[in-house]
């Protein structure tokens, strides 16, 4: 019963639409502007860099907290993977937004930072290596996500965690399918923090 309660908690926590809430405080429904996504990149474009940064942090914490609780209870890797997946799916399919959420990159990263910090830091470096020259957040997210299971395997994580990485990667790539089409067409917008308002 304990693990079931924690999984429900993780999903509900993941469902909190932080980007949408911060946008509403600024008088903007981020679902109606830009990409229509409730994630940090669209919030930064639509509302400003500081709300975008706060969205990124809050979305990461949604993934970190359930896994940290699981670690404090010395739960097995399978249970930790279930908690991470629940928080991630809560962000993708939030009950509070009629199951229309974000793409899950920050929430996935938050979970992995707690479970496998070294592998996660490697993924952050990979993201940075791609995003700085290209300014394509979507491409950087896709590349880092796709490499997540390999990074977890490289740092000798248990099979359940490697499989978690593969699940997160597949879902993130799927959620970016529209971005992939625009990348192939050369129409994907580049992120420029200097153009976002404060």
Residue pairs with C-beta under 8 A, 6 or more apart in sequence:
2 73
3 75
3 79
3 82
6 66
6 69
6 70
6 79
6 83
7 82
7 83
7 86
8 86
9 66
10 66
10 83
10 84
10 86
10 87
10 90
11 86
11 87
11 89
11 90
11 95
12 90
12 95
13 62
13 65
13 66
13 87
13 90
14 62
14 63
14 66
14 86
14 87
14 88
14 89
14 90
14 91
14 94
14 107
15 90
15 91
15 93
15 94
15 95
15 96
15 97
15 101
16 58
16 62
16 90
16 94
16 96
17 38
17 94
17 96
17 97
17 101
18 38
18 54
18 55
18 58
18 59
18 62
19 30
19 37
19 38
19 39
19 40
19 42
19 43
19 51
19 55
19 59
19 102
20 29
20 30
20 31
20 38
20 97
22 43
22 47
22 51
22 54
22 55
23 29
23 30
23 38
23 43
23 46
23 47
23 51
25 51
26 47
26 48
26 51
28 46
28 47
30 36
30 37
30 38
30 42
30 43
30 46
30 47
31 37
31 38
31 97
31 100
33 42
33 45
33 46
34 42
34 45
34 46
35 41
35 42
35 45
36 42
37 102
37 103
38 55
38 97
38 101
38 102
39 55
39 59
39 102
39 103
39 105
39 106
40 52
40 53
40 55
40 56
40 59
40 106
41 52
41 137
41 191
43 51
43 52
43 55
44 51
44 52
44 53
44 55
44 191
44 193
44 196
45 52
45 191
45 196
47 197
48 196
48 197
48 198
49 193
49 196
49 197
49 198
50 198
52 196
55 106
56 106
59 91
59 102
59 106
59 107
59 110
60 106
60 107
60 109
60 110
60 113
61 110
62 87
62 90
62 91
62 107
62 110
63 84
63 87
63 88
63 91
63 106
63 107
63 108
63 109
63 110
63 111
63 112
63 113
63 114
64 110
64 111
64 113
64 114
65 87
66 83
66 84
66 86
66 87
66 111
67 80
67 83
67 84
67 87
67 110
67 111
67 114
67 115
68 114
69 83
70 79
70 80
70 83
71 80
71 114
71 115
75 83
76 160
77 157
77 158
77 159
77 160
77 161
78 160
80 115
80 160
80 161
81 160
81 161
81 163
81 164
83 111
84 108
84 111
84 112
84 115
84 164
84 168
85 164
85 167
85 168
87 107
87 110
87 111
88 104
88 107
88 108
88 111
88 168
88 171
90 101
90 107
91 101
91 102
91 104
91 107
92 101
92 102
92 103
92 104
92 171
92 175
93 99
93 100
93 101
94 100
94 101
102 175
103 141
103 172
103 175
103 176
104 168
104 171
104 172
104 175
105 141
105 144
105 145
105 172
108 145
108 148
108 168
108 172
109 120
109 123
109 124
111 168
112 119
112 120
112 123
112 148
112 152
112 165
112 168
113 120
115 157
115 161
115 164
116 151
116 152
116 155
116 157
116 161
118 155
119 148
119 151
119 152
119 154
119 155
119 157
120 151
122 151
122 154
122 155
123 144
123 147
123 148
123 151
124 144
126 143
126 144
126 147
126 151
127 140
127 141
127 143
127 144
128 140
130 136
130 139
130 140
130 143
130 144
131 137
131 139
131 140
131 191
134 140
134 190
135 190
135 191
135 192
136 183
136 188
136 190
136 191
137 191
138 176
138 179
138 180
138 182
138 183
138 188
139 179
139 183
139 188
141 172
141 176
142 172
142 173
142 176
142 179
142 180
145 168
145 169
145 172
145 173
146 169
146 173
147 169
148 165
148 166
148 168
148 169
149 162
149 163
149 165
149 166
149 169
151 165
152 161
152 162
152 164
152 165
153 162
153 165
157 165
173 180
179 188
182 188
